[in-house]
Amino acid sequence: MKPNHAFFAAAMVSSFFLAPDDSQAAEWKKGMSSPEITQIQQRLKEQGFFTYPKATGYFGAITEKAVKAFQRAMNLPATGIVDDATYAKLKKPASNDTLAIGSRGAAVSDLQRRLKQLGYFRYPQITGYYGAVTADAVKQFQRANGLPATGRANRATLERLKQKATSQPATSSDALTIGSRGDDVRKLQQQLKQLGYFTYSDITGYYGVLTADAIRRFQRDNGLPVTGAVDNQTVARLASAVKAKTTSPA
């Protein structure tokens, strides 16, 4: 076989094994260009991850960032590379049962319970109605988890929410959380102020958004589940941190 014929044959074999079909995805990554990447970008755009005005077919930094966000939402390793597992999730049709303002029913109640468990839904009751308060809670959750902050609970948001809620213990019934009042809240705010987390000028005795945000920062800094609510574990860690700060060195 002549050298040029051998090269052509090798190229054909190579392209045969690299060409993706409907059941197998090549590894698309930064720097590549292809019609398949255009389709990937369109899928990402449909779900709110790809923010560039149009699908270009070029896998650049914007596409890589969108892929990573999608992977995190799908509980996949955030590599920024579209491998088989990522491609399979992308090919799955977007759910038509996205929850949004105006939605009602058991699915909304479940959404609100999970958001309340994580400290985002602050309305006193689980209503089963998707209104402005629920949409705002969803936006806060989306921002905190690298998702497009649309306020609509699509498949990616619901999967991430389920993952977060199941990996985190629910707060006990006597935990301090949004809406709590009294001396226990005052003591909590004083401790947080000593540690530099509660920056409001007054100790109010009311557990509102500022107190919840301060607790989230404390929990995040101390390796605790970031719920925004004060359970026994958070109380113990707070007491320990205050003691360490106020104890004079020998």
N, C-alpha and C positions, 0 to 999 in steps of 0.2 A: 504493500500500500504506500502510495506517495506521501511525503511528509504533510503537504497541505491537505490531502484527503484525511489523513489520520487526525489532524488538528480539528477539522470540521466535524468528524465523527465524535471526537471527545467532547466538543462543544455541544453537540446535539444531545449526547447522553447526560451531560451536566445540566442542561436546561430542562431535560425531562424530569430529573430528580428534584430540581429546585422549584419547578412550577407548581403552585398550590392548586388543589382542587377543592370541592365543597366539603370534604371530610378531613382535610389535612392542611394546616397553615405553615407556611415558611415562617422563619423568624424575621419579622419586619422590624427595623430599628432605625435610629437616627442616621441620616445621610443617604437613605435609600429613596428611590422614586419608582412608582409603578401605579397602574390603574387600580390594583387591589388596595393600595394605600388611600386612594381617593375614596373607596368604599368604606374603609376603616374610619376615615375622617368624617364621612357622612353619618355613620353609625354613632360615633362619639358626639357629633353635633346634635343629633336627634335626642340624645340623653343629657345634653347640656354641658358636656365636658370640653368639647372642641369649640373655642370661642372665636377663631379666625373667621372673617366674613364668608369665605368660600373654601371648599375642599380643593386642595392644590395638587395632590398626588405626591407631594414631597414630604418626607418624614424629617421635620426639623424640630427645633426646641419646643415650639408650641404644641406640636403633636405628641412629643415625648412627655411633656407635662400633663397633657390630657389623658394619655394612656396610664400614667402613674396614678392620677386621681381616680380613674375608672378601676384600676386594679385594687387600690385601697378600698374603694366602695364595695367591690366584689370579694373582699377578703382574700386577695391574691398577692403574691410577692410583688411589691411596687418596683419593678425593674425598668419600666419604660420601654420594654421590648414586647411586641405582640407575638407571644408564643402560642402553642396549641390551646392551652387552658384559657388564655385571654381571648383568643379568636373565637373559641366556642361560646364564651359568655357574650361577646359582641354580636355573634350571629343570632343569638336568641332574640326573638321579637320582643320589642319593648312592650311592657304590660299596658293594657288599655284601662286598667283599674287604678290609675294614679289618683291619689286623694288630693283634693284641692278645696278651696273655699266653696262652700255650698254642699260638700259631701256630708252624708249622714250614715249612721249605722254602727254595727259591731266593729268593723275595721277601723273606724275613726276612734271609737272608745279604746281599742287596743293600742292604737298609735298614741293617744293621750296618756295612757297608763305608762307606756314605755318612756315617753318624754318626761313625765312627772317623776318616774323612778330615777332618771338621770339629772333631774333638777332644772329642766327647760320649761315644762308646762306648769305655770304657776297659778292657774285658776283653781279655786277650791274644789270644784266638783268635776268629775268625768262626765262630759255632756253628750258625747256621741255626735256632736255637730262641729264641723270644720269651719270655724270662723276666723276672725282676725287674730285672736289670741293664739290659736293653734298654728296658724300660718307663721306668726312671729316666732313661736317656739321652734318650728321646723327650720326656719331660716337660721336661728342661732345654732341649732344642732348641725346644720349643713356647713356653716362657716367654721365651726370648731372641728369638723371632720374632713375638711378639704373637698367638700362637695359644692357644686354650683348652688348658690343661695337663692333659690327660686321661690321658696315657701310652699312648693308643691311636693308632696311625698310620692316620688316615683319609685320604681323597683330598686334602684341603687340606694336611695335614702332608706327605704324600708329594710333592706338587707343589712345595711350598716347599723341601723337602729337596733335591729334584732340582735346582731352580733354584740353590740356594746351593752345592751340591757342584760343579756344572758351571761356575759362575762363578769358582771358586776352584781354583788348582792343587793337586794332591795333594802331600803332603809327601814329600820324598825318603826313601829307605830309611835314610839315616844321620842323619835329623833326630832331635832330642831330643823325646820325647813321654812321655805317661803310662807309667810302668814303667821308664823309663831310670834308670840309676845311674852314679855315678863322678865323677871330677874335673871333667869338662865340666859336669855338673849343678851341682856346687859353685860353679864359676866363674859359671855362669848365675845362680844364686841370689844370689851376692854382688853381681853387677851390678844385679839387680833390687832388692836391698835398698838399694844406693846411690841408686837412682832413686826409692825410696819405694814400689815395687810389691809386693815380697816382705816381708810383715810378720811372718812366723813368727820366733820368738826365735832359733832355731838354723839354721845352714847344714847341711842333712842329707845332701846328695848324692843324695837320692832325688826323682825327678820325680813328685810326686803331684798331688792335686787343687788344693792351694794354689798350687803352682808353675804349673800350667796356668791357673788363674784370674788369676794375676799376669801371665802372658804375654798372655792375652786382653786385659787392660786396657791393657798396653803397646802391643799391636798396634792396638787400637781408637784409642788416643790418637795414634798415629803413622801412621794411614792405611794400615795393612797388612791383608792378609786375616786375619780373626780366627779362627784355627784352634786356638789353644791349644797348638800344636806349634812348635818352633823350627827353621825352615829357614835357609838361607844369608842370605836377605834380612833376617830378623829378627835374626840374629847381627850382621850389618853395622850395622843401625840401632841395636842395643843398644850396640855398641862406640862408635859415633859419639855417642850420647847420654851415655854415661859420660865420654867424653873432653871433651865440651862442659861437663859439670858439674864436672869436676875441674881443668880448665885455668884457671889464675888469669888475671884480666884484666891486660892490659899496664899 
